[in-house]
Amino acid sequence: MGVMDGLSPNDRLSIELARSENHLIRELIAVRHRCGLKPAEVARRMGVDRSAVTRFESGGTNPTMATINRYAEAVGAMIRYTVEQCVADEAASRSAATAKPARA
């Protein structure tokens, strides 16, 4: 039995969204490393204190899209967004579309 078995579709979606955000931040940190940038330099480029970058990189914040984009710009990364409909919603949509209306 897997970790996500038995969770509601909403709980599974929340977990997947958190994983996706965590992956994005790890990828941005990897870009910083490949560019040879120190957190202090990223902070200077973003116009924030170094501790803000440290909190961002450690997951100690809930960053806004604006903050994520500013970090990406500071390290020279391009972020591309994709939106996918979750499987549970697809099944619910199909089920609602094929359901017959109740008779009065």
C-alpha positions as CSV (number, residue, x, y, z in Angstrom):
1,M,0.0,0.0,0.0
2,G,1.4,3.4,-1.0
3,V,1.7,6.5,1.1
4,M,-1.1,8.3,-0.8
5,D,-3.5,5.3,-0.8
6,G,-6.6,6.1,1.2
7,L,-6.1,9.9,0.9
8,S,-8.9,12.0,-0.6
9,P,-8.4,13.4,-4.1
10,N,-8.0,16.9,-2.6
11,D,-5.3,15.7,-0.1
12,R,-3.4,14.0,-3.0
13,L,-3.6,17.1,-5.1
14,S,-2.3,19.2,-2.1
15,I,0.6,16.9,-1.7
16,E,1.4,16.9,-5.4
17,L,1.3,20.7,-5.6
18,A,3.7,20.9,-2.6
19,R,6.0,18.4,-4.3
20,S,5.9,20.5,-7.5
21,E,6.8,23.7,-5.7
22,N,9.6,22.0,-3.9
23,H,10.9,20.6,-7.1
24,L,10.8,24.0,-8.7
25,I,12.8,25.6,-5.9
26,R,15.4,22.7,-6.0
27,E,15.8,23.3,-9.8
28,L,16.3,27.0,-9.2
29,I,18.9,26.3,-6.6
30,A,20.7,23.9,-9.0
31,V,20.8,26.8,-11.6
32,R,22.3,29.0,-9.0
33,H,25.0,26.4,-8.2
34,R,25.8,25.8,-11.9
35,C,26.2,29.6,-12.4
36,G,28.6,29.7,-9.4
37,L,26.4,32.3,-7.6
38,K,26.4,32.6,-3.8
39,P,23.2,33.3,-1.9
40,A,24.6,36.7,-1.0
41,E,24.9,37.6,-4.7
42,V,21.4,36.4,-5.4
43,A,20.1,38.5,-2.5
44,R,21.9,41.6,-3.9
45,R,20.4,41.0,-7.3
46,M,17.0,40.6,-5.8
47,G,17.3,43.6,-3.5
48,V,16.7,41.6,-0.4
49,D,18.6,40.5,2.7
50,R,20.6,37.3,2.4
51,S,18.5,35.7,5.1
52,A,15.5,36.0,2.7
53,V,17.3,33.9,0.1
54,T,18.3,31.4,2.8
55,R,14.7,31.0,4.0
56,F,13.5,30.7,0.3
57,E,16.0,28.0,-0.4
58,S,15.4,26.0,2.8
59,G,11.6,26.0,2.3
60,G,11.2,28.3,5.3
61,T,8.8,30.5,3.4
62,N,5.7,30.2,1.3
63,P,7.0,32.2,-1.6
64,T,4.7,34.2,-3.9
65,M,4.9,33.9,-7.7
66,A,6.6,37.3,-7.7
67,T,9.4,36.1,-5.4
68,I,9.9,32.9,-7.3
69,N,10.2,35.0,-10.5
70,R,12.6,37.5,-9.0
71,Y,14.8,34.6,-7.8
72,A,14.7,33.0,-11.2
73,E,15.7,36.3,-12.8
74,A,18.5,36.8,-10.3
75,V,20.0,33.4,-11.2
76,G,19.3,33.7,-15.0
77,A,16.6,31.0,-15.1
78,M,13.5,30.8,-17.2
79,I,10.5,29.2,-15.7
80,R,7.8,27.6,-17.9
81,Y,4.5,26.8,-16.4
82,T,2.2,24.0,-17.3
83,V,-1.3,23.3,-15.9
84,E,-2.6,19.8,-15.8
85,Q,-6.0,18.7,-14.8
86,C,-5.8,16.2,-11.9
87,V,-7.0,12.7,-12.6
88,A,-9.6,12.7,-9.9
89,D,-11.2,15.8,-11.4
90,E,-11.2,14.2,-14.9
91,A,-13.0,11.2,-13.5
92,A,-15.5,13.3,-11.7
93,S,-16.1,15.4,-14.8
94,R,-16.7,12.3,-17.0
95,S,-19.0,10.9,-14.4
96,A,-21.0,14.1,-14.1
97,A,-21.2,14.4,-17.9
98,T,-22.5,10.8,-18.4
99,A,-24.9,10.8,-15.4
100,K,-28.6,10.8,-16.3
101,P,-30.7,13.5,-14.7
102,A,-33.0,12.3,-11.9
103,R,-36.7,12.1,-12.9
104,A,-39.1,14.4,-11.0
